């Protein structure tokens, strides 16, 4: 990512789409783990039925006539996967949800899940990063919506900003995990500054945390024009000690280049004193790809190798790449980069493809190795500009396999609903979760279908690979989301 000149870097999927976001602020989906279990990527279960659920946002949706007020949609897993038939569509106008739907709030602009009150149901932390509080524009708010036997009902509490005068965009980054290993879910909250607030020891149903502390990784703070601070927060156990670690992405102090920092969890919480710089990548996931019991860090560096001004960007490739740092007992170990010119990875590295724009991990074939999906939403196919493609790479004892067994999917792939169209951005977000209860991770792909209306495509696992058999598309109009404007339905999944 380009230092100090973010406008020249291809960090937006499409200029027009990004500009449609409230205030022009770019949003970033965050991949988080919700338990200190490096070998398993935790999935949400909001209704406690043992089948994985997924949440995505339509954070630019009109609600009650208010532009970009925002909504989230929870899809509940069934034996036949997910559909719009079994869902909850929630906004700040939903009974019990803190706040009121107002223009520009961007409710759902960031999310993270965990069982914060230890009642056996996963809960959802959800931010409205652009919400105006009093006279403070773009102050931001964070709420927790409680899970139940009926799923996310809309009942929730506000997580009050402890220092609203010192930052903006409260909640623009969220991650959930057990950073001190006490068996209770913690919540990390980012804003426009480099300070990350950590709520520890879970929450009562009244919203009271067990405690709170702050950590300050060595990244740049921001301003109203460029709200840096962390660009993403990612939780997972990298060193296998039973405590969740935090990966903080941001612009490095001094050089200004994009950098990830490994902040380990300890018995007293996250320790910035032991932070370690990693390879760059704005979107990150943690999971055990090689089955050694340690979480591996995968970061998507979806930008090109050279900036518009001709500068060379470290640890990157034209067309984008994914940087994989394998875990060990001492933390992050060796790193390898994968792009579309690596081995049998489908496609060819071409400037502007944005390979690594989004990614996720899950076990598609049940072999105990976490598999990886990487998106390239700006991929051009047969002359169709920015139609998008996603790639599935499989884990093994030697790490990600790039010599055989890779898969790619676009809307022109036989059996995938839809067709390649300009600016569809298929792969704007991706998710690997078992949503039909067979123990194998299925693939969900978000896009900017129909000029930013958005859609979610479900591609199930057949037990061995991702397949198009039983695939379906979910649309905003069948999910209770208005298609006025560009709601960006499915562009951000909760992880």
C-alpha positions, 0 to 999 in steps of 0.5 A, a space after each residue: 500500500 502506498 505510503 502517505 498517498 492513499 488516494 493513489 493506491 488501489 485500496 478501493 474496489 471501484 472509485 464510484 462505489 467507494 465514494 458512495 459510502 457515507 462521507 467517502 470513507 472506505 470500509 474494511 471487512 475484518 476476519 476474526 477468530 472468536 476462540 483461542 483455538 488455532 486449529 479451528 476457525 470459529 464460526 457463529 451460532 447465534 441460535 445455538 442449533 449447532 449449525 453455523 450462521 453467517 452475518 453480512 451487512 448492507 451498511 449503505 442501505 436506506 432505512 426508513 427513507 434515511 440514506 446509508 443508515 445501514 442494516 445487517 442480515 443474519 442467515 441461519 444455517 440449515 441442513 440445506 444451507 442458507 437462504 433468505 427464508 431463515 434470516 433476521 434483518 436488523 437496523 437501528 430502527 429494529 425494536 431493542 437495538 440501541 440508537 435510531 436509523 439516521 442518514 449516514 450512520 453506516 450501521 453494520 460498517 464493522 462486526 465481530 461475533 462471540 458469546 460475550 455473556 456466556 449464555 451458549 448463544 453467539 452475540 454480535 458486536 456491530 458498529 455504526 462508525 459514521 454515526 453522529 453523537 450529539 454535535 460530534 460528526 462521525 463519532 461512531 457507536 458500537 452495540 452488542 446484539 444478543 443471540 438467543 434460541 431465535 437467533 439475533 432478536 435485535 435486543 442489545 446494549 451500547 458499548 459506550 465510547 470512553 473517550 469520544 473527544 480523542 478520536 472519531 469513527 468509534 468501532 470502525 475496527 472490531 475483533 473478538 477473542 480470549 486475549 488473556 485465556 480466562 475463558 471469557 470473550 474479549 472485544 477489541 475496538 479501534 477508531 481513528 487513532 492508534 489506540 485500541 480499547 480492549 474490553 475483557 472478561 465478557 459483558 453482562 446483559 446490561 452491557 457492563 464489561 469485566 474490565 477495560 484496558 488499552 494497547 497502542 501498536 506502532 501505527 499511525 493515527 489519522 484525521 478526519 480526512 484520512 481516518 487511519 489508526 488500525 485498518 483491520 484487527 484480526 484475532 487468532 491463536 498463532 503460538 498455540 498457548 491457548 490465548 488469542 493473539 491480535 494482528 493489527 494492520 496499519 500504516 507504520 510509524 516512520 516509513 508510512 508503509 502498510 504493516 501488520 503487527 503481531 500482538 500476543 495474548 498473555 495472562 494479563 491481556 494483549 502485550 504491545 511490548 512484545 509486538 512483532 512486525 509482519 509482512 503487509 496485508 490489509 485483510 487478514 485471517 488466522 487458521 491452521 493451514 498445515 495442521 501443526 497446531 499453530 495458527 497461520 496468518 494470511 494477509 491480503 495485499 491486494 494492491 499493485 507492486 508499483 504506485 501511480 507515482 512509480 514507487 515500488 511497494 515492498 512485499 507485493 505483486 502487480 495484481 495483488 498477493 496473499 502473504 502467509 506467515 506460518 505460526 509456531 510456539 514462538 509466534 510468527 515464523 516464515 512467510 511466503 507470498 502467493 499470487 496468480 503467477 504462483 504454481 497452478 493458482 488460477 489466472 495471471 497476475 495483472 495490474 489492478 486485479 486486486 488478488 487478496 482484496 478479501 480472504 477467509 479460512 475454513 476446512 472444506 474437505 474435513 481433512 483437518 487442514 484449513 483451506 483458503 479462499 482469496 478474492 480478486 474482485 477487479 479481475 477482468 474476464 473475456 473483456 468484462 471489466 472488474 467482474 471478479 473471481 475467487 480462488 480456493 486453495 487447499 491446506 496440507 501438511 506442507 502448507 497451502 497447495 499451489 501445485 494441484 487441486 486449486 479451484 476458481 469461480 466466477 459468475 461465468 463458471 458453469 453452475 454459478 448463478 448469474 453472469 459476468 458483468 462489468 463492475 460486479 466485483 464478485 468477491 467483494 467479500 468471501 466467507 468459508 463456514 459450515 452452514 449446513 451442518 455436515 462438518 465441511 466449510 461452504 463458500 459464500 461470496 459477496 458482490 456489488 451486483 446491479 450497480 452496488 445493490 449487491 448479492 450473496 452467492 452460496 456455493 456448498 462443499 460436497 465433502 471434498 471440494 467446493 461445488 456449484 451443485 445446490 448453489 443459489 444467490 441471495 438478493 437484497 429484495 428477498 432479504 428485507 433490504 431496500 434497493 434504493 441507492 446502493 445498499 452494498 448488500 453482502 459486501 461485508 461479512 462478519 468474521 
